[in-house]
Amino acid sequence: MNIDSSPEESLLVERYKFTISYNGTAFSGFQRQGETRTVQLEMEKALRKLGWKEESITGAGRTDSGVHAVGQVVSAALEWHHGEEQLRNALNAVLPADLAVLKAEKSDPGFNARYDALSRTYCYRIYFSPVRLPLVDDFSWRIWPGLEIEKLNRISRHFMGIHDFRAFGSPPRKDHSTVREIFRNGWEKQSDDAFCFVIEANAFLYHMVRRIVFLQTAFGRGSVTEEDIIQAVRYGIDAKPGLAPARGLTLRSVRYPDTDEDRVKKRIKLWRE
Protein backbone atom coordinates (compact mmCIF):
# COMPACT_ATOMS: atom_id res chain seq x y z
CA MET A 1 0.00 0.00 0.00
CA ASN A 2 1.29 3.42 -0.91
CA ILE A 3 1.51 5.49 2.28
CA ASP A 4 2.81 8.64 0.60
CA SER A 5 0.60 11.72 0.77
CA SER A 6 -1.57 12.32 -2.28
CA PRO A 7 -1.25 15.63 -4.20
CA GLU A 8 -4.58 16.68 -2.74
CA GLU A 9 -3.36 16.07 0.81
CA SER A 10 -0.07 17.92 0.25
CA LEU A 11 -1.99 20.99 -0.86
CA LEU A 12 -3.43 21.24 2.65
CA VAL A 13 -0.04 22.37 3.94
CA GLU A 14 0.21 26.12 3.40
CA ARG A 15 2.81 28.73 4.23
CA TYR A 16 1.93 31.32 6.85
CA LYS A 17 3.29 34.70 7.81
CA PHE A 18 2.99 35.40 11.53
CA THR A 19 3.40 38.88 12.98
CA ILE A 20 4.35 38.51 16.64
CA SER A 21 5.02 40.68 19.68
CA TYR A 22 7.01 39.87 22.79
CA ASN A 23 8.42 41.30 25.98
CA GLY A 24 12.06 40.28 25.62
CA THR A 25 12.96 40.64 29.30
CA ALA A 26 12.82 36.90 30.11
CA PHE A 27 13.95 35.64 26.69
CA SER A 28 17.54 34.84 25.72
CA GLY A 29 16.96 36.44 22.34
CA PHE A 30 15.00 35.23 19.33
CA GLN A 31 17.16 32.42 17.94
CA ARG A 32 16.89 28.89 19.32
CA GLN A 33 19.82 27.86 21.55
CA GLY A 34 19.16 24.30 22.65
CA GLU A 35 16.61 24.30 25.46
CA THR A 36 17.39 27.87 26.54
CA ARG A 37 14.22 29.95 26.61
CA THR A 38 14.07 31.91 23.35
CA VAL A 39 11.25 33.30 21.22
CA GLN A 40 11.91 30.78 18.45
CA LEU A 41 11.78 27.86 20.89
CA GLU A 42 8.45 28.97 22.39
CA MET A 43 6.90 29.62 18.95
CA GLU A 44 7.98 26.20 17.71
CA LYS A 45 6.57 24.50 20.82
CA ALA A 46 3.22 26.19 20.23
CA LEU A 47 3.16 25.33 16.53
CA ARG A 48 3.94 21.68 17.23
CA LYS A 49 0.84 21.48 19.39
CA LEU A 50 -1.11 22.37 16.24
CA GLY A 51 0.57 19.70 14.13
CA TRP A 52 3.49 21.70 12.68
CA LYS A 53 6.17 19.31 11.31
CA GLU A 54 9.06 21.45 10.02
CA GLU A 55 12.45 21.55 11.72
CA SER A 56 12.48 25.28 12.34
CA ILE A 57 10.66 28.53 11.73
CA THR A 58 12.32 31.53 10.10
CA GLY A 59 12.38 34.96 11.76
CA ALA A 60 12.91 38.33 10.11
CA GLY A 61 15.25 39.57 12.86
CA ARG A 62 17.47 37.76 15.36
CA THR A 63 16.84 40.05 18.29
CA ASP A 64 19.31 39.96 21.19
CA SER A 65 18.60 38.77 24.70
CA GLY A 66 16.32 41.30 26.41
CA VAL A 67 15.22 43.03 23.19
CA HIS A 68 11.47 43.45 22.61
CA ALA A 69 9.28 43.34 19.48
CA VAL A 70 5.91 44.65 18.39
CA GLY A 71 6.30 43.69 14.73
CA GLN A 72 8.59 40.68 14.43
CA VAL A 73 7.69 38.37 11.53
CA VAL A 74 8.14 34.60 11.27
CA SER A 75 7.25 32.15 8.51
CA ALA A 76 6.24 28.50 8.76
CA ALA A 77 4.32 25.86 6.77
CA LEU A 78 1.35 24.28 8.50
CA GLU A 79 -1.66 22.12 7.74
CA TRP A 80 -4.58 24.06 9.16
CA HIS A 81 -8.24 23.53 8.31
CA HIS A 82 -9.69 26.66 9.89
CA GLY A 83 -9.42 30.39 9.34
CA GLU A 84 -6.48 32.70 9.95
CA GLU A 85 -8.09 34.31 12.98
CA GLN A 86 -8.71 30.89 14.51
CA LEU A 87 -5.06 30.01 13.92
CA ARG A 88 -3.94 33.18 15.68
CA ASN A 89 -6.23 32.44 18.61
CA ALA A 90 -5.17 28.79 18.82
CA LEU A 91 -1.51 29.77 19.04
CA ASN A 92 -2.14 32.48 21.62
CA ALA A 93 -4.00 29.96 23.76
CA VAL A 94 -0.81 27.90 24.18
CA LEU A 95 1.87 30.62 24.05
CA PRO A 96 3.33 32.12 27.27
CA ALA A 97 2.03 35.47 28.50
CA ASP A 98 5.08 37.42 27.26
CA LEU A 99 4.68 36.29 23.63
CA ALA A 100 1.67 36.77 21.33
CA VAL A 101 0.71 36.34 17.69
CA LEU A 102 -0.83 39.59 16.44
CA LYS A 103 -1.72 38.32 12.99
CA ALA A 104 -1.63 35.03 11.05
CA GLU A 105 -1.80 35.28 7.26
CA LYS A 106 -1.54 32.81 4.40
CA SER A 107 1.43 33.74 2.23
CA ASP A 108 3.08 32.82 -1.03
CA PRO A 109 4.48 29.23 -0.91
CA GLY A 110 8.02 30.58 -1.28
CA PHE A 111 7.73 33.32 1.34
CA ASN A 112 10.71 33.56 3.70
CA ALA A 113 10.43 36.02 6.61
CA ARG A 114 14.15 36.71 6.65
CA TYR A 115 15.32 36.69 3.04
CA ASP A 116 12.28 38.45 1.58
CA ALA A 117 12.46 41.38 4.00
CA LEU A 118 13.31 44.72 2.41
CA SER A 119 13.98 46.48 5.70
CA ARG A 120 13.61 46.30 9.48
CA THR A 121 12.71 49.25 11.68
CA TYR A 122 13.80 49.49 15.31
CA CYS A 123 13.00 51.98 18.03
CA TYR A 124 15.32 52.66 20.95
CA ARG A 125 13.78 54.52 23.92
CA ILE A 126 15.62 56.64 26.46
CA TYR A 127 14.15 58.62 29.33
CA PHE A 128 15.52 61.26 31.65
CA SER A 129 15.10 60.95 35.39
CA PRO A 130 17.38 61.37 38.41
CA VAL A 131 15.96 58.09 39.82
CA ARG A 132 14.89 54.81 38.26
CA LEU A 133 11.20 54.55 37.29
CA PRO A 134 10.30 50.84 37.56
CA LEU A 135 7.24 50.99 35.27
CA VAL A 136 9.33 52.61 32.52
CA ASP A 137 12.73 51.05 33.06
CA ASP A 138 12.00 47.61 31.55
CA PHE A 139 11.53 49.21 28.13
CA SER A 140 13.84 52.25 28.23
CA TRP A 141 17.35 53.32 29.16
CA ARG A 142 17.47 55.88 31.96
CA ILE A 143 19.85 58.78 31.39
CA TRP A 144 20.58 61.71 33.66
CA PRO A 145 21.04 64.60 33.12
CA GLY A 146 18.88 64.93 30.01
CA LEU A 147 20.11 65.35 26.44
CA GLU A 148 19.27 67.83 23.68
CA ILE A 149 17.30 66.26 20.84
CA GLU A 150 18.68 68.78 18.32
CA LYS A 151 22.21 67.70 19.15
CA LEU A 152 21.33 64.01 18.82
CA ASN A 153 19.65 64.53 15.46
CA ARG A 154 22.63 66.50 14.21
CA ILE A 155 24.92 63.55 14.82
CA SER A 156 22.46 60.90 13.59
CA ARG A 157 22.68 62.19 9.99
CA HIS A 158 26.19 60.72 9.66
CA PHE A 159 24.77 57.17 9.75
CA MET A 160 22.52 57.61 6.71
CA GLY A 161 23.26 55.69 3.53
CA ILE A 162 25.53 52.77 2.68
CA HIS A 163 28.54 52.27 4.95
CA ASP A 164 30.80 49.57 6.30
CA PHE A 165 29.55 49.41 9.90
CA ARG A 166 32.31 47.11 11.18
CA ALA A 167 32.95 49.50 14.10
CA PHE A 168 29.34 49.06 15.22
CA GLY A 169 28.80 45.31 15.28
CA SER A 170 29.55 41.89 13.84
CA PRO A 171 27.82 39.98 11.02
CA PRO A 172 25.58 36.99 11.83
CA ARG A 173 28.11 34.65 10.20
CA LYS A 174 31.90 34.87 10.29
CA ASP A 175 33.58 36.54 7.32
CA HIS A 176 30.29 37.94 5.96
CA SER A 177 29.92 41.54 4.87
CA THR A 178 29.55 44.34 7.44
CA VAL A 179 28.16 46.75 4.83
CA ARG A 180 24.60 47.88 5.53
CA GLU A 181 22.28 50.58 4.18
CA ILE A 182 20.36 52.85 6.53
CA PHE A 183 17.27 54.30 4.87
CA ARG A 184 16.18 56.61 7.68
CA ASN A 185 17.09 57.37 11.26
CA GLY A 186 16.45 60.09 13.77
CA TRP A 187 15.27 60.98 17.24
CA GLU A 188 11.59 61.58 18.05
CA LYS A 189 10.40 63.34 21.18
CA GLN A 190 7.75 61.26 22.93
CA SER A 191 7.55 63.67 25.86
CA ASP A 192 9.79 66.26 27.49
CA ASP A 193 11.44 63.41 29.39
CA ALA A 194 11.53 60.63 26.77
CA PHE A 195 13.01 60.27 23.27
CA CYS A 196 12.88 57.42 20.75
CA PHE A 197 15.59 56.75 18.20
CA VAL A 198 13.97 55.26 15.07
CA ILE A 199 16.18 53.53 12.53
CA GLU A 200 15.31 51.61 9.35
CA ALA A 201 17.89 49.61 7.39
CA ASN A 202 18.06 46.73 4.95
CA ALA A 203 19.66 44.64 7.71
CA PHE A 204 21.60 45.07 10.94
CA LEU A 205 24.79 43.72 12.44
CA TYR A 206 24.81 42.07 15.85
CA HIS A 207 24.57 44.88 18.47
CA MET A 208 24.58 47.55 15.73
CA VAL A 209 21.61 49.63 16.92
CA ARG A 210 22.68 49.54 20.56
CA ARG A 211 26.19 50.63 19.60
CA ILE A 212 24.89 53.50 17.46
CA VAL A 213 22.64 54.68 20.30
CA PHE A 214 25.46 54.46 22.84
CA LEU A 215 27.80 56.60 20.75
CA GLN A 216 25.12 59.19 20.08
CA THR A 217 24.36 59.55 23.79
CA ALA A 218 28.10 59.75 24.47
CA PHE A 219 28.27 62.59 21.97
CA GLY A 220 25.30 64.24 23.65
CA ARG A 221 27.15 64.07 26.96
CA GLY A 222 30.37 65.39 25.43
CA SER A 223 32.52 62.27 25.93
CA VAL A 224 33.02 61.67 22.18
CA THR A 225 33.32 64.21 19.38
CA GLU A 226 31.55 64.49 16.05
CA GLU A 227 34.85 63.62 14.40
CA ASP A 228 35.00 60.38 16.44
CA ILE A 229 31.60 59.40 15.03
CA ILE A 230 32.62 60.29 11.48
CA GLN A 231 35.83 58.26 11.75
CA ALA A 232 33.86 55.25 13.04
CA VAL A 233 31.32 55.40 10.19
CA ARG A 234 33.70 56.20 7.33
CA TYR A 235 36.78 54.25 8.31
CA GLY A 236 35.71 51.72 10.94
CA ILE A 237 37.87 53.33 13.63
CA ASP A 238 36.54 52.34 17.05
CA ALA A 239 35.42 55.18 19.26
CA LYS A 240 34.48 54.96 22.94
CA PRO A 241 33.64 51.34 23.87
CA GLY A 242 30.17 50.49 25.16
CA LEU A 243 26.61 49.40 24.34
CA ALA A 244 23.21 50.80 25.20
CA PRO A 245 21.25 48.29 27.34
CA ALA A 246 19.12 45.76 25.46
CA ARG A 247 15.91 46.66 27.31
CA GLY A 248 15.48 49.97 25.45
CA LEU A 249 15.36 48.33 22.01
CA THR A 250 12.19 47.21 20.21
CA LEU A 251 11.79 45.72 16.72
CA ARG A 252 8.93 47.85 15.45
CA SER A 253 8.21 46.52 11.95
CA VAL A 254 9.47 44.59 8.92
CA ARG A 255 8.80 45.73 5.36
CA TYR A 256 8.26 43.31 2.46
CA PRO A 257 7.88 43.61 -1.34
CA ASP A 258 4.40 44.50 -2.57
CA THR A 259 4.32 41.86 -5.32
CA ASP A 260 5.76 38.41 -6.07
CA GLU A 261 7.81 39.98 -8.87
CA ASP A 262 9.40 42.38 -6.39
CA ARG A 263 10.11 39.48 -4.05
CA VAL A 264 11.92 37.55 -6.81
CA LYS A 265 13.98 40.64 -7.70
CA LYS A 266 14.95 41.03 -4.07
CA ARG A 267 16.06 37.38 -3.83
CA ILE A 268 18.17 37.73 -7.01
CA LYS A 269 19.84 40.84 -5.63
CA LEU A 270 20.55 39.01 -2.35
CA TRP A 271 22.11 36.02 -4.15
CA ARG A 272 24.32 38.28 -6.26
CA GLU A 273 25.61 40.00 -3.14
N, C-alpha and C positions, 0 to 999 in steps of 0.2 A: 504494500500500500504506500502510495506517495504521501509523505507527511509534510512536504514543503507547502508553504502558503501559496494560495492561488493569487493571480493578478488582482482579483477583486478584493481579497483580504488585505493585500499589501497596500492598496490604495487607502485603507482606513488609517494608516499611519501618516500623519501630517506634521509639517514643521510649524512651530509656534514661536512667536516673539513675545517675550514676557518683559514688561517694564516693572521694576521692583524698587522698593525703598527699604532702607535699613538704618538703624542706629548702630554705628560701628563700634561703640564703646567696648562691648564684650566679645567682638569678633577679632580673630587674628588675621584680618584682611579678607579679601574676596577669594583668592585662589586656594584650592584644596591642598592641604599639607598633612597627609595621613589622616589620623583621627582628631587632629586639632580642630577646634571649633572655628570654621570659616563660613562665609556666606555660601560659597559653592557647595560645601558639604551639606549644609542644611537644606538648600534648594534641591539637591539631588536626593536626599532622604525623602523629602516630601513628594517629589515626582515619582519615586519608586513605589510609593504607596498607592499611586494611581496607575501603575502598570508600565511606567517608563523603563526602557530596556537598553538605552545607550550607555556607553562607558562614562561619558562626561558631558556636561553642558558647556556652552561657550559664553563668556561674558565680554561686554564691550570694553570694560576697564578693570584692571587688576588693582583695585584700591588697597592701600596699605592698612595695616592693623590700626584700628581706632578711627579710620576715615568713614564718613557717613555717605549716604546716597538718597536722593529723591527721584532720580531718573536713570538708574542703572538699567541696562538691557541685557538679557540673556536669550539664547536660542536653544531649542531642543525639539526633537521629533517624538511624537506621542500618538498613540491610538486612543482617541477620545470620542465618545458617541453622543456628547451633549454640546451645549452651546459654549461660547467663549466666556460668558459671564459665570456660568456654572463651573467652568474650569478654574477661573480665578478664585471663586468662593471655595471650591474643594481644596485648593492648595492652601489658602489662608486658614482653613479649618485645622490643618495639620502643621503649619509653620509656627515657629516660636514667636513670642510677642514682639520681638525687636526686628522682625523681618516680615514684609508683606508684599504680595503681588498687587500692583495697582491696576494692571491691564494685561489681559491675555488675548493675543490676536493671531489668527492664521496668517502665515507668511508664504512667500515664494519657497518652493522646495529647496532651492540652493542658498537661502538666506543664512548668513553667518554674522552674528552680533558683533564680532570683533573686526573681521576683515572687510565687511561692507560699510563700516562706519566712516563717515566723512569727517566728523569732528566730535570732540568731547568738550563739554563746558563744565568748569568747576567754579565753586564759590568758596573763598576763604574769609571767615568772619573774625574780626578783632573787636574788642570793646575796651573802653577806658574806665577804670575804676581803681581807687586806692586800695580796695579790699576785694577779695574774691566774692563773686556772686554765684552761689551754687546752682541756681536754676538757669543760669546763662553759660556757666563755665564748661559744661559738657560739650558744647557746640561752638565755642569761641575761644580765642586766645586773649587773655587779659593783659593789657599793656598800661603802664602808668609811668610818667605823665602821658597825656594824650598826644596825638600826632596831627599834623596839618594835611588835610586831604589834597590840597593843591600841590604840596611838595611831593606827596606820594604819586600823584598822577603825572607829575613832571618827569619823574624817574621811570615810570612804567612804560613810557613810549619807546624806550630803548630796546624793549623785548619784542616789539612788533616785527613780523616778517619771518624770513627763513634764516636760521642761524644754526651753528654747531653749539649745542647747549651742554657740551661735555663738562663744563664747570658747575652745572646745576643738577646733575643726576647721572644715572647709569642706565644703559639699555636693558630691556627684559632678557636678552640673551647675549652672551659674551661675544665680543667682536662685531656686534651689529652697529648700525649707524646711530650717531647721537644728534643728527640733524633733524630738526623739527620746524614746523611752520605755525606761528601764532597768528591767528586771524583777528583777534580783538582781545584787549585786556584793559582794565582800568578799575579804579576804586569808586564805589557807590556809597553815599551816605545813607545809612538806614535810620539813624537818629543822630543827635548831637554827640552821643557817646558810643556809637557803633558804626563801623565801616565794613563793607564787603568787597573783596577783590575778586572780580569776575574775569576769567580767562578761558578763551576758546582756542583750541589748536587741533591739528590733524591727529596728533598723538602726543603722549607725554613720556618722559623718562621717569625712572624710579626716583621718587622724592623731588621731582622737578618743581612742582608748584610750591611745595613747602620751602624749598630753597630760595625760590624767587621772592616769596613773601618775606622770608627772614631778612634777605638782603635789602629789600625795600624799607622795612621797618628800621633796620640798622642805619640806612641812609637818613630816614626821618629823625632818628635820634642823634645823628651826627657822628656815628662811629665808623662809617665808610663814606667815601666821596663818590660823586657822580662819575669821576674818572675810573674808580674801582669797578663800578657796575659796567661801564663801557668796555673796559679791558676784559672782564669776565665774559661778556656777550660776544665780543668780536674776536677775541683771541684765546678764550678758554683759560684765562689766568685766574686762579682761585683768589677770591677775596676773603673776607672774614668768615671763618668756619661757623657752621650752625644750621639748624633747621627749625622752622616754626612747628609747634606741636601738631600732631595728627588730628586732634579733636576739633580744630577749627575748619577742617576741610570737608566739603560736601560735593559729590558728583551730582551736578544739577541736571544735565541732559546729554543725550547722544543724538547726533544728526545723521540721517541716512539719505541715500539718493531717492529722488521722487519716482523714478521709473526703473524697470528692469534693465533697460539699455544703459542708463547711468550707472547702475550697479555693476554691469559687465565692464564698462569703461574704467571704473574705479579699481576693479580686480586686476585688469590688464596693467594699469599704471603701477599698482602695488607689486605685481610680479616682475615688472621691468626694473623696479628699484631694488 
